[in-house]
């Protein structure tokens, strides 16, 4: 399985995701944002961080960068795309995913472990998880408050495109278990072909018992299949 | 040419005597540019003129030390080919004037000190002190500083893993913001700031130079007054995005041997970076100031030399490496400009449009900078014991709740949740424990880090206070299973021209020295911040110690939360019940009197070594040092974030329960030991002649002392977690 991680100026989870991919036996390459072509890849990851310093708006400048045209082409031809945190923001800026990520409800950066629920386990990203499985995953963002219009909201429901929802330890999805104000507690979504996943939580931070836990591992093993 | 009047001299923070000395060193009158440069180099912040003779007494050597004070940061050996680079620095004055940018650039500055040496930063820590929570400015300052620290660290992608936040009214008009950075480097890839060779290119990289921060270092070397707000333009503005690019570009260039010397442009900007490199190499340096990339139009040589614009570095390159280096910086969209060369004149020569605008012997700026042996007086101690009989009786439960819900003891997750603690994926122990643990990337060893201060102890008895912070810091590393290696210190004090303040400084250092020597815990880097005060009101003497320890083989960290039901709780170290200067008195009666607890270095060392041995033998479930607040506060902290409470025994010897539960005697730890391991632990401690006591057992649901207190765990959590959310 070949993967590529796109590196923008200001990306800062690029090394983390690369370490995770390599640990999970992916053949990974780093791709600099000024490149005009992508190496052959089964998976493209847009990592977390502050691409272009989050200037203008998180993800806005990266969404117009040179390499992003190649990412869009690859996405349209069915390549798997994973956007984590700032990567999710960039994917919404490119239009590959609908919706947007607003400033957190409490107007503060949040870093902590939160519980999320697997809402669909019949995708290339989540087949190794159980349906409704509760994962404890770290979040770290200032703009993670997912918002979208009612038409897209209906589509997400109808086509089962919500990947993860914030919940409590027992799996209850409520306002109290919503860390950032996201609409319907949404933590991650797919496009309608389900080859693109954007998520705010960081699965690459949860692959090692010494550091945290191993709740993120199955995302990578699912992709490996 | 502009005449240098007494007013101009004063505005530059120089004394008339110092000006006379400048004239003598130059054999003529300086021009304004030269005066500005002297003022930047001779101020307290850059020259350490009041502190130098005392700092020299600190132990700075040891088998583990690769680089002691005098470089951008200290370096310690952690085995194999790995080394750790670390330093702490203050950014107090800018943070009071403009909290967000002041704190942010404090973080940015200390990070540059670390990656200048070739290290990739792996952790950030901070120690922040604010005025009374009821002071009208405190809330805004707290918010601004926390967002600034987070804003910089989160964006550049280096985890902020530990720190301390304290409130005391002496910081009402002079907060403290100390930031510490820790980096990892290969031993054969450490870069230094000593220039070598004549005719080498001096290269400017990073952001453009603007008019921000002009005379920042001089501002940091003066007391505040009612006009301090006017100094806002001297606060620098940070751009963590550019710093991230600068970090990556520098580390990329450092892969080969192009760099002879490198120095970040921190306090006093281009002036101090060029002078320091030349001074260390006994060389001269010539700069063409019209080549310096400027952000604003028509900047004068004076402004260019004194700007403290952030995210800039000065590099001396090996001949012929310029093109290759330039490509790297262009890749990262950063400025790269050759602005001068090294010379054999031992002078700083400043040219602008082919005209020499200033020329100063390097020695006059560095080696001949003033050194003061300021007058100081020993502290006069009040020998009267505090009379506890006059206190109104208080219930143990009530006293505990009061402490746990106070601003100084409340859970700090409101702050730490605003910092990315997990980026880089090597944070094994996040903040909230005695020390944070950072794994060395792709290895199975780790370092532990902690910052500590005890300003009240230092105020009441500076020597004991100085010793106590070193010991507490050492204990914090021990209790997470790390072998303490070395420290960095940030010495925050009031006006050194005041004999009593200077006495506090000298005596605190005596204490630090004694403890560091005894524990083989040398000082490898640090920073002094004087003139913390406003209109003659000085802050508490606040030396802050940042320590680094080594964990040779990392397992799942212990943490200080109870792990199991029915574990046996043992306390290492004797309890005498020292209540003077305690949190108990402060939080319950607003009394801050008497002396701090005695520090017995022999016990401290023996107890620490014993605990470290037990942890390394995997016999301990969780461990916590006993510090501010005493035994009961430490025990409740172990229960608060766990699923277990405890049933705590009453003392067998001490009759006074308050003294037993709230006394702040030093050298103590609490260990949670499973029933199965207890015999082994007991044997090891007895063999080592270590004093210990069984003090209770863990249990489900409740934190209790029979007949005295019984608190439901959920309640205990709430008591400790409400203050920040309601503030």
Boltz contact constraints between the chains, C-beta under 6 A:
constraints:
  - contact:
      token1: [A, 9]
      token2: [B, 245]
      max_distance: 6.0
  - contact:
      token1: [A, 10]
      token2: [B, 241]
      max_distance: 6.0
  - contact:
      token1: [A, 10]
      token2: [B, 244]
      max_distance: 6.0
  - contact:
      token1: [A, 12]
      token2: [B, 157]
      max_distance: 6.0
  - contact:
      token1: [A, 16]
      token2: [B, 425]
      max_distance: 6.0
  - contact:
      token1: [A, 49]
      token2: [B, 157]
      max_distance: 6.0
  - contact:
      token1: [A, 50]
      token2: [B, 155]
      max_distance: 6.0
  - contact:
      token1: [A, 53]
      token2: [B, 241]
      max_distance: 6.0
  - contact:
      token1: [A, 108]
      token2: [B, 418]
      max_distance: 6.0
  - contact:
      token1: [A, 109]
      token2: [B, 150]
      max_distance: 6.0
  - contact:
      token1: [A, 109]
      token2: [B, 154]
      max_distance: 6.0
  - contact:
      token1: [A, 109]
      token2: [B, 418]
      max_distance: 6.0
  - contact:
      token1: [A, 110]
      token2: [B, 417]
      max_distance: 6.0
  - contact:
      token1: [A, 111]
      token2: [B, 417]
      max_distance: 6.0
  - contact:
      token1: [A, 111]
      token2: [B, 420]
      max_distance: 6.0
  - contact:
      token1: [A, 111]
      token2: [B, 421]
      max_distance: 6.0
  - contact:
      token1: [A, 112]
      token2: [B, 417]
      max_distance: 6.0
  - contact:
      token1: [A, 138]
      token2: [B, 422]
      max_distance: 6.0
  - contact:
      token1: [A, 140]
      token2: [B, 420]
      max_distance: 6.0
  - contact:
      token1: [A, 205]
      token2: [B, 422]
      max_distance: 6.0
  - contact:
      token1: [A, 205]
      token2: [B, 425]
      max_distance: 6.0
  - contact:
      token1: [A, 210]
      token2: [B, 428]
      max_distance: 6.0
  - contact:
      token1: [A, 210]
      token2: [B, 556]
      max_distance: 6.0
  - contact:
      token1: [A, 211]
      token2: [B, 428]
      max_distance: 6.0
